[in-house]
């Protein structure tokens, strides 16, 4: 056990109970533990429709034992995709493809499944990371003209985006609403609205990317206006008994950019509108960012938002050890922890965390034989099926 992360227990009826594996209510959604599989783009869709890769990838993660699985950034329109291979939920074909994936998950796993809906803005029309991640110019095959809060490029040498006019803003709002309604029809357990990592809603928040002179630019109140309008529209379009929450970048890590003070103001406004939680990340808006990477380097942002805005938070970023995650929850720094790369590297991370912390985790009976003899009480069954 790491000395940096001492084990902290609750004593309930004489039994040890891990904080990380205690139940959590994300608004109306009850989760069996506080481990979240963070959204991770796969760049493997065709015209926004999931491929067999998604069936394998998401099915694998659905068996992880985590409480919640959030699908990758899912575009609300073709032009809102990061890459031509991004997942989308803007067509009947997209919806049918995701229905197939969800049906398989529901048939074999009790995990709650949410979808992160997004628009890439000026970071759209890009190559997949393994192909360089550079912009595909509008005059190149598969490229298109991007849009943003202002006509400011993400990186030097890129074709600038078009600044959204009133008709463009209305279209973006309508696209988010249409996607939220498709998500409702598919039976997703929740929606995460993507306002982080330099994508469109974040582009409105940051003064580095938003230099508008109308009511959507300038002051903090103006810069948060459009993201709040989109949240209100999505919240109204999704079932009232299911949660909607937001992923934010707490800071741009660039002087003069979006910062924690702005994030706190946004958090308070979102809470007043019925936002269920804040999933707290950082960065992604500018190539000039200088991020001081360290273990759990973003947790302090989640802690401050939880304390000062009074809204539940999900912490993410270099959380890799079971004892570390346990300490974050036990000390009240966040309500849940999300894992991305660590979950790809070890898709059974929740199993191993449960073994370390003396907890139980759900697992399919087909896998029970893998349970070590000294951990004969590690696995437990769960009822599941179509919802």
N, C-alpha and C positions, 0 to 999 in steps of 0.2 A: 504493500500500500504506500502511495506517495505521501511523504511528510507534508507536502504543500497543501494537500487536500484531505484533512482528517475526516474520518467517517463520523457522521452525525446521525443519530437515530431518534425517532419518536418511540416512546414506549406506550403501547396500547394493549391493555389486558395482558401485560407481561410478555408480549411478543415484539420482536424487533421489526420495524417497518421503515423502509427506505422512503425518503421524501421524493426522490426521482420517480419512484414507482407508485406513488400515491395518486388517486384519481384527481382529475382536474376538469372543471367545467369551463369550456371556452364559450362563454355566454350560455346558450341553451344546449350546446353539444358536450355530452359527457365523454371524457376520454379516460381510459384505464391507467394511463401513465403520462408523464410530462416529456416524452421524447417525440420529437417531430422530425420527419424526413423532409429536409428543406427542398424547395424547387430547384431543379438542375436541368438546364437546357441540354437537349440531346442532338439537335440539328439533324434529325433523321426522319422528318415528316415529308409527305408529298402533297404539295398544294395545301398545306395545313393539316392534312389528314394523317393520323398516326399510322405507323408501319408495324410490321411484325416485331421490329426492334422494341417498340413501346410495349407490346404485349409481354415480351420476355423481361425487359428492364423493370417495368412497373410491377409486373407479377412477382418478380424476385424481391423487390423492396416491400411489397405488400405482406410478405411472409417474415419480415424482419422482427416483429414483436413491438415495433413502435406504436404509439397511440394514434398518430396522425401522419398521413402521407399527403404532401402538397405537390400536385403536378407542376411541371415546369412552366415557365412563362408562356402563356397561351394567348396568341395575338387575337385582337378583336376585329382585325381587318387585314387583308393581304398586305397593304402598305405599312401596317403596324408590326410586321414580322422583323425580327433582328436579321435573319437570313432567309433566303428562299426555302430553306429546309426546316423552318421553325414550325412548331405545332400551332394550330389555330382552332378557333371555335367561332367561325363566321359563316359557315356554309352547312347545308344539309349533309354533305359528304363528311365534313369534319365531325359533325354531331353523330352520325352513324358509326364512324370509326371509333370515337371515344365510347359510345355505347357498348361496342364489342369488348373493349378493354375493361370497362367498368363491370360488365357482366361477369367476366372471368375473375376479377378481383373479389366481387361480392360473393361468388360461389365458393371461394376457397379461403377467405380471410375476413376477420372481423374488423380490420383496420378502418378508421374513418378516412375518407378521401375528400380533399378539397382541391380547387383549381385556382391557380394564380393567373389572373387576367391582366393583359398588358398591351401597351403600344410603345414601340421602340423610339418613335420620334426621329430625331436626327441620327440616332445610332442604328437605324434600319438599313436595309439594302447592304448588308455586310456578308463577307465570307465566313464560313465556320472557323472556329479557332485553329483547328488543325490545318486549315488552308490559308492561314495568315491573319484572319480576322479583319482584313482591310475593307474599306468601302468598295462596293460594286457601283461604279458610276452609272447614272441614268442611261447613258448611251451604250453601255456594255450589255451583253446577254445576261438575262435574269435580273438586271438592275432596275431601279425605279427612283423617282424623285422623292426625297424625304421631306417631312414637315416638322416644325418645332414651334416653340414659343416665339422665337426671333430667328432671323436668318443668319445665325452664327454657327459655323462649323464646329464639330467636335474636335477635329484635329486639323492641323495645317495641311493645305493641299487638297482637302476634300471639297466636293461640290456642296455649297451651302444648302441648308434646308429652306423651304418656303415658310415664312411666318404665317401661322394659321389666322385667317380672317374669321369673321363671325359665322359665316356658313361652314367654314372648316371646323371651328370649335363645336358647333351644333352636330356636325357629322361624327366627330370623335365621341361626343357624349352619347349619341344614338347608337354608335357601334358598341360601346361598353354596355349599354342597356340591352341590346340584342344578344350579346354574348352572355350576359347574366341570365337572361330568360332561357337561353339554350342550356346553361348550366343547371338551372332549376328543373327543366324537363328531364335532364339526364339523371337527376337525383343526387348531385354532389352534396356533401354534408356541409360545405362552407365555401366561401369565396375569399381569396386574398387579392386585394387590389395592389398592383405593383406601382409604387411611387418612389422607387429606389434605383440605385445603380446607373444613374444617368439617363434613364429612359424618359419618355415624354412627360409624365406628371412631375418627375424630378426636375426636368428642364424648365418647367414653369416655376418651381420653388426657388431655384438657385439664381441669384443675381448675375452669376457668371454666364448663364445661358438665356436669361430672360431680361431683355432690355426694352420691353414694350413700354409704350407711353399711354396706353388705355387703362381701363379698370382692372386688367389682368397683369399689370406690370408696375414696377416702382416700389411701393411700400410693401412691407411684409404682408399686410392684410390683402393687398391686391395680388401678390404672387401666390398666396395659398388659395385664392378664390376658385380658380378652375379645378384644381384637384379636389376641393371640397364639393364643388358642383357635381363632379363625376362620382364621388363617393355617394352623395345624396341620391343620384339617379340609379346607381347600382343597388344601393340599399333598398330603394323603393321597388326595384324590379325582381328582387330575390325574396323567397318566402320569409316572412317575418319571424318564423320559428327556427330559422337557421342563421348562423353568424356570418357577418362580413367583417373582415379586418384588413389592415393595411401594412405593407412592407415599406419601410422608410430607410433612407440613408441618413444617419444622425448628423453627419458632417461630410463636406466635400474633401476635407483634408487639404484645402487650398485657402490661403488668406483672402478674405473678402468674399468667400463663397458661402454656401448654405452651411449652417452650424447648429450646434445643440440648442441654442436659444430659440432659433426658428423652429426646430423640431418640437420643442416643448410647447410652443404656441400652437403649432399644427396639431399636436397630440391632444391638447385641451379642446380644440375645436372639433376634432374627430370624436372624442369622447361624448361631447354634447349632442352629437348627431347619431349616436348609437353604435359607434365602432366597438367591436368586441375586444380588440387587442392591437398592439403594435409589435410587428416583427422587425427587430432593430438591427439593421446592418449599417454599412457606411460606404462612402466613396462611389466611384464609377462615372462621375460626371466629367472629369477633366483629366487629360494625360499629365497635367502638372501636379496631380495629387502626390503627397508624400505620406505614406501610411506607415506608422511605427508598428510593424507586425510583432506580436508576442502572443503567448498563450491567453486565450480569452480576451483579446484586446478590445472587443466591442462591448463586453459585458457591462462595463461601467455606464455606458449610454443607456442600456436597458434598465439598469438599476435607477438611474436618475429620472428617467421618464416614468417609471412605475411609481417612484416616490413623489415626484412633484406634479405629475399630471393625473395621478390616481387611476391609471388605466393598466390592465394586465399587459405584460410584455413577454415576448419570446426572444431569448438571447441566442446569438449565432456568431460563429467566427472562431476558428481554432479551439473549439471545445472537443477534446479528443479522449479524455480519460473519464472513467466512470466516477471516480472520487471527485474529480473536478466538477462534473455535472451535478453530482449529489450536493456538493458544497454551494453551488450557485442557487439551487432550489432551497436548500435548508436555511441559508442565510437571508433569503428573501430578495436576492438581487434580481431575480426574474421568476416568472411563473412556469416557464417551460424552456427547454433548450432544443435548438434545431441543429442537425448535423447534415452536411452535404458531402464533401470529399471523404470525410471519415467513414460515412455510410457506404460510399462506393467501394472504398478499400476493404471494409469489413461489414458486409450486409447483415451480419448477425450481431452487430454491436450491441443492440438491446439485450440479446441473450447473455452475452459476456458481461455486460453491466449488471444484469440481474444476478448472475453467479457471484460477482464481486461484492455486491451490496446485500446479499442474502434475501433477495426478492424473488418473485415469480413472474413469468412472462408467458403470454399465449404463444402456442406453436401448433402447427398442424400435426395430427396424430401420425402421419406418415414419417415425421421426423423425430418422434419421441425416442426412438432407439439410439439417437445420438447423445442422449442425456448421460453425462458421466455418472458412474455409480455413486460417487460421493455427493452428487447433487441430485439425488433422486426426486426431490420436490421442486426442481427448477421450473418445469413446464406445467401449464394448466390448460384445460380445454376451454373453449368459448363457443357460444352459439352464434351462428351467422347465416347469412343467406341474402336473397334479394331484398332491397329496401324500397 
